[in-house]
Amino acid sequence: MTTTSSPKQPPRPSLPMIAATTATLPAVMLSSLALAQPAGADTRPSAIPATLAAAMEAQAAAAKAGVIPAASVPAAIPAGLQPARVTPSSHRVVRGDTVSGIAHRYGLSTSAVLRLNNLKVNSVIYPGQKLKLKGASAPAPRQAAVTAAAASTGAKTYTVKSGDTLGGIAARHGVKLSQVLGWNRLSLSSIIYPGQKIRIGAGAATSPAPATPAPTAASRSYTIKSGDTLSGIAARHGVRLADVLSANRLKVTSIIYPGNKLVIPGKSTAPSPVQPASSVTPLVPSSFLGFTYPAAVVSSANKNKALLNASPVPSLAQMKSIVADTARRMGVDPALALAFAYQESGFNQRAVSPANAIGTMQVIPSSGEWASDLVGRKLNLLDPYDNATAGVAIIRQLIRTSKNLDHAIAGYYQGQYSVSKYGMYSDTKTYVAAIKAHRKNFA
């Protein structure tokens, strides 16, 4: 939905977060053997016959010899005694599965599973699809190093859940994606899996800071702050970007981290014009079709666009299939749902408008809250399946509550309340005609 004129829904109560814990291995408990002498009525010490004393000493020695020292009892079951993990020859994909999650479940390398099934990092898998597992190798251990690094620096860790992306994790914790990548020695193409520990926070970066030469008399030091860019730092200090890169042995593509120090060389005699960070063209413009949107809305739209750009999304053909399948499951004409998806975004899940209309169905966050109420669960508009569900749920509700199909279609574009009060605007009538034409093509 590319308009904010839809009826405002009451705020939804926050949903409780459910944490899952893993079962621990049973502990092995060994008790020491001890001999106790029954207490007699007479508390006076009495002499023990030599033969009985000898017998007691022999019995105690035998008991002690049979006790296993506590230090030699392992805290966990030895690998050789653990039950073998049986890997099936294939796995049938279910809702919520990811390739990395499937690989982790069976102790396999994600890259090996991808290669075995001729998939890429950004390939989308679907419920019912069969993935081959036989022949895939186990991953090289590395997670312990991440957890140990986090513990040594005091940084907190986040346990990856099904559906998580690196960009989403960064946004949830209020940090930059580049910081998360640096803290965990990951790249944009890295694959994460449910159960994996991701380091978050203010410890020293796991990636070594770039080597910086000692400042000279004409140079000075600058501590990087959150939001800084190399070009912005150069412009602020009146020096050329090339000089900053050269002084710090960096490249234009180098990633910088808050807290690291940069050498700022002496001012250049003829600095070249550098575009300040604030004037860089945003991912999402502030105006569309003659309308200019509030800065806060456009800022949110740019953040969502950046997250979608950093995440794998379905191809146009795959997204088309997702929309059609969702419509069938929810009792809506697939051709009508496809017409909306094609008109709104051309099946592009990375589409974000200046009004912060997100994804294939171009649903704004407030309408996403309404759609969440309609289906009875929290929907994530950045998720392709949830985005399709939100759009189809709104279409279904508009059809149920509008006097005819034309008004239902108009409500998706102009807002149901606006249509009922003011009628259809001229551009709304054009939108309705386009949707009906697309529906015939998809029928």
N, C-alpha and C positions, 0 to 999 in steps of 0.2 A: 504494500500500500504506500503510495507516494504522497499521501496527504496526512495532515495531523488533525483533520476536521472530524474524525470518527468520534462517536460518543465516548466521553471519558469514563472509564470503568473504575469502580471502587478499588482501593489498594488491596492486593492479595496478602494474606498472612504469609510470613516467611515459612518455608518448608524446613522441617528438621533435617539435619545432616546425620546420616547413619554411618558409623565407622565400623569397619570389619577388622577383626584381629585374626592372626593365624594361630593355630593350635600348637602348643609346645610339646616337645618329646617327653614321654614319661620318665621320671627320675628313678634311678636305681638306689634303693635304700638298703644299707647293710648295718646291722647292729652288732656291737661287741658282745661277747659271751662273758658272763660273770657268775661266780659261785656265791651263793648266800647261805649262811648258816642259820637255821631256825632259832629264834630267840627263846631261851629257856626261862623258867620262872626264877632260877637262881642266877643272878648277874655276876657272881663272883667268878674270877678267872679260874679255870681248871686246866690241869695239864692234859695234853693230847698224847695218847700213846704213840710211840715212834712209828709203829707200823701204819697207823691211820694217817699220820702226817705225811709219810712217804707216798701213800696212796693218793692223798689230796694234791700233792705237788705234781705227781705224774698226770693226774686228770687235768689240772690247770694248764700244764705244758701242752698237752694234746689239744685242748680247746684253743689255746693261743695260736698254735701252728695252723689251725684251720681257718683263722680269720684273715680276710684279704685287707691289706693296708688301705686306708681311705684314699691316700694320695695316688694309688695305682688304679682307682676306679674312674673310668672316663666319664666326663660330663654329658657326652652325647654318644649315640650308638655309632661304633666304628663303621666307616664306609663299606667295609667288606661284609658287615652283617646287616646293613640296611636293605630293605626290599628293593629289588631291581625295578626301575621305572620302565614300564612297557609302553613303547611308542607305537600307536596304530599306524597302519599303512596310509590312512587318509583321515580327514576331519571334515564333517559337514558344518558349514558356517551357520551360526544362529545370530539373531538380532543382538547387536552390541559387540560382536567379535571384531578383532583387528588382527592383522597378520602377525604383528609383534606379540600380541597377547596370546595367540594360539601357539606361536613358537615357544614363548616362555613357559606356557602350561606343560608342554611336553619336553622341556629342557633342550630345545633346539635353537640353532642360530637363525635369527630373522632373515638375514641375507641369504642363508642357504635355502630356507623355505621359499623366499621370493624367486630365487634362481630355479628351483625345482618346478615351480608353477608358472614360469615365464611371466612374472609380475615385476612391476617397478615399485619404487618407494611410494609414489603417489597413486598407485592403482587402488581402485575401490572394490571391495568384495561385498557380496550380497548374501542374505539368508538363503540357504538351500544349495549354495555353491559348494563343490567338493574340492578341497585342497589336498594335494599329495604330500605326505610327510616322510615316507620310507626313503631313506638315502640321504636325508638332511643331517648335517653334522651339528654337534653341540657347540654353544658359543664359548668364546674365551672368557674366563672370569675377569671381571673388572669392577663390579659393583662395590666390593668390599673397600676398594681404594677410595671410592667417592665418599662412602660413609665415614671412613677413617679420617679423610681430609676435613669433612664437615665437623667431626668431633674435635679435631685438633685446633680448629680456628674458632669454635663457638658458633658457627653458622647453623641454622636450623635446616631440617630436611623435610621434603614433601614426598609422600608416597603416591606414585602415579596410579590413577584409576582409569577404568575403561572409558574411552572417548576423550581423554585428555590430549592436549597438544602443548608443545613448548610455549607457543604464543599465549595460549589460554592460561597456562600456569603462571607465566610472567605477569599477565594482566591481573590475575586474581591476587597476587602478592604485592602488586603495586611497584614492580620493578621492570626494567627493560629486558626485552628478549635477548639482546646482546649480552647483558649481564648473566642471565641464566646459562647461555651458551658458554661464556667464559668460565663461570664457576664450575661447570661440569665437564669442560673440555669436549663440548659438542659442537656440531655445525647445523645449519638449517636443514641439511639432508639426513641428520641423525634420526634414528627410530627409537621411540620410547615404548615401554610395555608396562601393563598393569603390574603393580608390586615393586617396580623400580624406584629407587630412592633418588630424588633430585635435590641438589643442594641449593638452598635459598638463603640469601642474606649477606650480612656485612663482614664476613671473614675475609682474610686475604685471598685474592683470586688464585684459583688453582693453576691458571695459565701464567707463566712467568711474565712479569712486566717487561716491555721492550727496553733494551739497553739504552740508557741515555747518557751522553757524555756530560762531564762536569761543566756547570755554567762558567762562562768566561766573564771578564769584567764587564763586557758590553751586553751580556745576556742575563736573564732572570728566570726564576722558576715559577710555574703555575700549577696549582692542584686542580685536577679535573673535577667538575661537579656534574651532578645528574642533569642530563639534557644537553650537555656540551657536545659540539661537533668540532672537528679539526678546523674547518673553514671558518666557523664562528669565532673560535679562539684566536685564529690568525687575524681576522678582521677587527676584533676587539682590541688587540694589541698593536694594530697598525703595521703588521708585517705581512709578507707574502706567505701564502699557504705552502709554496714550494720550499721556503726557508725553514718553516716549522717542521715539515716532513723530513728535510735533510738533517736538521739539528737533532732530531729524535730517532733517526733511522727508521722512519715509518713510510708507508705507502698510502695512497688515497683510499684504498680499500681496508686499511688497518682499523681494528676496533679498539676504542679507548674505553677505560673504565673509571668510574668515580673513585677518587682517592689516589690514583696514580699521578705522578708529577711529570710535567712536560717542561723542556727547556725552551724558553722564548728567546730567540736571537735578537740582537740589536735591530732597531728599525732600519728597514731598507731605504736606500736613497730614493728609489722610485718604485714604491709598492704598486703592484698591479691590482686593479679593482677586484675585490672578492665579494661574492654575493653573501650577505649575512644569512644566518640560519633562519631568521624570522621571515625572510622574503623568499624562501625556497617554495616553489610551486607545490601545494598540498596534493595528496592523493585524491581527495574529494573537493571540488570547488564549493564556494559558498552560495552560489546561485544556480538556479535551474529554471528554464522556461520563463524567464523574467522575474522570478521570485528569489529574494535573498533571505537566507535562513539565519537564525540567531547563532552567534559564535559558539555557544556551548553545544548546540545541536550538531553543528558542522565539526567541532572538535571530536565529539563522540563518534560521528560518522567516520572520521579519519582513523580513529583508533580501531574501529571494527574493520575498516578496509585493510589496515596494516596486519591485523590478526588473520584475516582471510588470505591475504597475499602470502603469509608465512606458513599457511597450513595446506595440506593436500586436499583438493576438492574433486568431485566427480567431473568427468568430461561432460560436454553438452548432451551427448547421446545417453550417457549413464544417468544424468540428472533428469532427462525426459522420462526415462523408464521409472525412476523413483517417484516422480510426480504422478504418473499414470497408475502405478501400483498403489500408492497412497490413496488416490481418489477411489479406486475400486474397493479398497478395504473399508473406506469411510462412507460408502454409499453415494458418492458424487460422480456424475458423468465424467469419465476420464478425458473426453474431448474438450469439455468445458474447462477443467482444471489445466489441461495443457495449453488452452488458448490464453488463460491468464498468465501462466508461466512464460509463454513465448512473448506476449505483449509487454510484460513487466521487465524481463531481463534477458530474453532469448536463451533461457535455461542456464544462465551464468550465476553460479553460487557465489562468486566473488563480487557481484555487483552491489554497490552501496551508493545511495543517492544523498544529496546534501540535506534532505529531510531525515536522514538516518534510517531510510528504508533498506532493509538488509536482505541480501541473498536472492535466490531464484524467485521467490514469491513477493519480494520487496515489501516485507512486513516491518512496520515501525515498532519500537519496543513496547509502547503502550498497547498497541493492537496485539503484540505477542503475549502480553499479560492476559488480555481478553481471551485469546486462543487457548492459553494454558488453563483458564477457568472452564472453557468449553470442553476440553478433553480430559480434565481432571488430573493433570500433572504439569510440572514445570517444563516448559519448552525452551531449548537453547537455539536461538535463531541462526547462530553461526554453524550449527550442525545441519548438514543437508537434509537428513531425514526429518528432523524436527522442523526445519524451515518449510518443507513441503506439507507437513502435518498442520502447521499453523495456518498456512494459506488456504488449504482445503477446508479446515475447520471453520474459518471465517466465511468462505464461499457457501458452505452448507448452512451456516446460521443465517446468512443474508437471504438465501433462497427461502428458508423457513419463515422468515419474519417480514419479507417484503411483499408488496401486493402483486408483483409480477417479476419475471426474470429480468426484464430490462432495468427495473429499479434495483434489483439485487446486484446486477453488474455495475450499475452506476454507484451503488453504495461502496463497493470495493475501491473505487477511484476517488469519489467526492466525499464519502462519508454518508452513512444511512440517514442520520439526523438532518444533515444539510440538504440531502435530496428531498426528504419529506417536507421540509420547511420552505425551501426556495425553488424546488424543482431542479431539473438538470441544466447545468451550464452548457454553453456551446461546445467547449472542449470535452465535457463529459459525454455528450451525445456522440461525438466522434470516437471516443474511447469505447462506448457500448457497441457501436457499429463494427469497430475493429475486432472486439472480442467475439462477436457473433460470426464474423467472417472467418476468423481463425478456427472457431469451433467446427465449422463446416469442413475445413481442410483437414482437421484431425479426426473427424468422425470416421 
